[in-house]
Amino acid sequence: MDFSENLIPARMIRRYKRFLADVRLSDGSELTVHCPNSGSMMGCVETDGPVLLSTAANPARKYRHTLELVRVDGVWIGINTSRTNALVREALENGVIDELQPVAAIRAEVKVSARSRLDFLIDHDNGRTTYLEVKNCTLAENGIAMFPDAVTSRGAKHLTELIRLREEGNGAAVLFCVQRRDVRRFAPAARIDPTYAAALANAAAKGVLVLAYRAEVGPTAIRLLHPLPVNLSGDPCGPGGRAT
């Protein structure tokens, strides 16, 4: 995924109300921008840390600028969750995600029950189908990417749906899109949300494929390229986050 414009450099002042952040531009002026991330963004909000902003094409939008990337300890992190599914779809279409090949067609936002949708339904060349739920991952500690960064009852609900679909004979998978390069493996953030960690392990035991892929993130492009080993036994992350 290439950025269609040159992103605007700024410095983080604070993030608040979940979807807003104040930043300082290079000329010293301050700006309130849209923060497209509903998680806690634990470890991604560094006061006076470098950030990059995009500009909306619609001049009438209340907050014209969007927080795209933050830089922590010299590493760019993609925090815009509205880009996550496009990154994964691009990787699927380019044959990057070996475990979900071959791909004949991809359908997005698939309704699977009266109250639930999953991100993708993949049709394979051999007649199989796979339901896929995608999660954006920005939290990391000691080289381990972790999800979630706050308690997520919605995430556990998606796993329940995937288990049901797998038991009905369909392919089912959850993929963690890790938008930072400074990690070597993935684990659920069990100390933040032990219920989700247990649900993920249960889903894997019942045949749901658990995948994690790491992106190369930079000021001009983001590419989902590298598979990560998945460890479902636990994580070193301390407590934090609130229910979402």
C-alpha positions in Angstrom: 0.0 0.0 0.0 1.5 3.3 -1.2 0.5 6.6 0.4 -1.0 8.7 -2.4 0.5 11.9 -1.0 3.5 13.1 1.0 2.6 12.7 4.7 2.9 15.7 6.9 5.4 15.5 9.8 4.4 16.6 13.2 5.0 15.9 16.9 2.6 14.2 19.3 1.1 16.3 22.1 -1.6 14.0 23.4 -4.2 11.5 22.3 -7.7 11.8 23.9 -11.4 10.9 23.5 -10.2 7.7 21.6 -10.5 9.3 18.2 -8.7 12.6 18.6 -5.1 13.7 19.0 -3.3 17.1 19.3 -0.1 17.5 17.4 2.4 20.2 16.8 3.5 21.1 13.2 7.0 22.0 12.2 6.1 25.7 12.2 5.0 25.4 15.9 1.3 25.6 15.3 -1.0 23.1 17.0 -3.6 21.0 15.2 -6.3 18.5 16.3 -6.4 15.5 14.1 -8.5 12.3 13.7 -7.0 9.3 15.4 -8.5 6.2 13.6 -7.8 3.6 16.3 -10.3 2.5 18.9 -7.7 0.6 21.1 -5.7 2.0 23.9 -2.6 2.5 21.6 -0.5 1.4 24.6 3.2 2.0 23.8 2.4 4.1 20.7 1.7 7.5 22.3 5.0 9.2 23.1 4.8 12.9 24.0 6.8 15.0 21.5 7.3 11.8 19.4 7.4 12.0 15.6 4.1 11.3 13.8 2.9 11.5 10.2 -0.4 12.8 9.0 -2.5 12.4 5.9 -4.9 15.1 4.5 -8.5 14.3 3.6 -9.6 15.2 0.1 -12.9 16.6 1.4 -12.2 20.2 2.6 -15.4 20.2 4.6 -14.4 17.4 6.9 -14.3 18.5 10.5 -10.8 17.2 11.1 -9.0 17.3 7.8 -5.9 15.5 8.9 -5.6 11.9 10.0 -2.9 10.3 12.2 -1.3 7.6 10.1 2.1 6.7 11.6 3.8 7.2 14.9 7.5 6.7 15.6 8.6 5.0 18.9 12.2 4.0 19.6 13.1 4.6 16.0 10.4 2.4 14.6 7.4 3.5 12.5 4.1 2.0 13.6 0.9 2.1 11.5 -2.0 3.0 13.8 -4.7 3.7 11.2 -6.9 0.6 11.6 -9.1 1.7 8.6 -6.1 0.6 6.4 -5.7 -2.8 7.9 -8.1 -4.8 5.8 -6.8 -3.2 2.6 -3.2 -4.3 3.6 -4.3 -7.9 4.2 -6.3 -8.0 1.0 -3.3 -6.7 -1.0 -1.2 -9.4 0.6 -3.8 -12.1 -0.2 -4.0 -10.9 -3.9 -0.2 -10.8 -4.2 0.2 -14.4 -2.8 2.1 -13.3 0.3 0.0 -15.3 2.8 0.9 -18.8 1.9 -1.5 -20.5 4.3 -4.6 -19.0 2.6 -3.6 -19.7 -1.0 -4.8 -20.3 -3.7 -7.1 -17.3 -3.8 -9.8 -17.2 -6.6 -12.0 -14.5 -5.2 -12.3 -12.4 -2.0 -15.6 -11.0 -0.6 -15.5 -8.4 2.1 -17.7 -7.7 5.1 -19.5 -11.0 5.0 -22.6 -11.4 7.2 -22.3 -14.7 9.2 -25.2 -14.3 11.7 -27.9 -11.9 12.6 -25.5 -9.6 14.6 -22.1 -10.5 13.2 -19.9 -9.9 10.1 -16.5 -11.1 9.4 -13.9 -9.3 7.3 -13.4 -11.6 4.4 -14.7 -14.8 2.7 -12.0 -16.3 0.5 -12.9 -18.6 -2.4 -10.1 -21.0 -3.3 -9.4 -22.5 -6.7 -10.1 -26.0 -5.4 -13.6 -25.2 -4.3 -12.8 -24.6 -0.6 -13.8 -21.4 1.2 -12.2 -19.7 4.2 -13.8 -17.1 6.5 -11.2 -14.7 7.7 -11.2 -12.1 10.5 -8.4 -9.5 10.6 -7.1 -7.7 13.7 -4.7 -4.8 13.7 -1.8 -5.2 16.1 0.4 -2.3 17.3 1.4 -3.4 20.8 4.8 -4.9 21.3 7.2 -5.7 24.2 10.6 -7.4 24.1 10.2 -8.2 20.4 6.8 -9.8 20.9 3.8 -8.5 19.0 0.6 -8.7 21.2 -3.1 -8.3 20.8 -5.3 -6.9 22.2 -4.1 -3.6 23.8 -7.4 -3.3 25.7 -10.2 -5.7 26.7 -12.2 -6.7 23.6 -15.5 -8.5 24.0 -16.1 -8.0 20.3 -12.9 -9.8 19.4 -13.9 -12.8 21.5 -17.3 -12.8 19.8 -15.6 -13.0 16.4 -13.7 -16.1 17.6 -16.9 -17.8 18.6 -18.3 -17.2 15.1 -15.1 -18.6 13.5 -15.4 -21.8 15.7 -19.0 -22.3 14.7 -18.1 -21.9 11.0 -15.2 -24.3 11.3 -17.4 -26.9 13.0 -19.9 -26.5 10.1 -17.1 -27.6 7.7 -15.8 -24.3 6.5 -12.3 -23.0 6.6 -11.8 -20.3 9.3 -8.9 -18.1 10.2 -7.9 -15.1 12.2 -5.0 -13.0 11.0 -3.1 -10.4 13.2 -1.7 -7.6 11.0 1.3 -6.4 12.9 2.1 -2.9 11.7 5.7 -2.5 13.1 9.0 -4.2 12.1 10.6 -4.6 15.5 9.0 -8.0 16.5 10.0 -11.6 16.0 6.8 -13.4 17.1 3.2 -13.0 18.2 1.4 -13.9 21.4 -2.0 -12.9 22.8 -1.8 -10.2 25.5 -3.1 -12.5 28.2 -2.5 -10.1 31.1 -4.6 -7.4 29.4 -7.4 -9.7 28.3 -7.2 -13.3 29.7 -10.6 -14.1 28.3 -9.5 -13.3 24.7 -6.3 -15.2 25.1 -8.2 -18.3 26.3 -10.7 -17.9 23.5 -7.9 -17.7 20.9 -6.3 -20.8 22.2 -9.7 -22.6 22.2 -10.3 -21.5 18.6 -6.9 -22.8 17.5 -7.6 -26.1 19.3 -10.9 -26.4 17.4 -9.3 -25.9 14.0 -9.3 -22.1 13.5 -6.1 -21.1 11.8 -4.2 -18.4 13.8 -1.8 -16.4 11.7 0.3 -13.3 12.3 2.1 -11.3 9.6 4.5 -8.4 10.1 4.4 -5.3 7.9 7.3 -3.1 6.7 6.1 0.4 7.7 7.5 3.6 6.4 6.6 7.2 5.4 5.9 6.3 1.8 4.3 2.8 2.0 3.2 -0.1 4.1 3.7 -3.7 3.0 2.5 -6.9 4.8 5.3 -9.3 4.0 6.6 -11.5 6.9 4.9 -14.4 8.7 5.5 -14.5 12.5 5.6 -17.6 14.7 2.5 -17.7 17.0 2.8 -18.6 20.7 -0.6 -19.1 22.3 0.8 -20.0 25.8 1.0 -16.4 27.1 2.8 -13.0 27.0 5.1 -10.8 29.1 2.8 -7.8 28.9 1.7 -6.0 32.1 -1.9 -5.1 32.8 -3.6 -2.1 31.2 -6.3 -0.9 28.8 -10.0 -0.6 29.3 -13.0 -2.4 27.8 -14.0 -1.5 24.3 
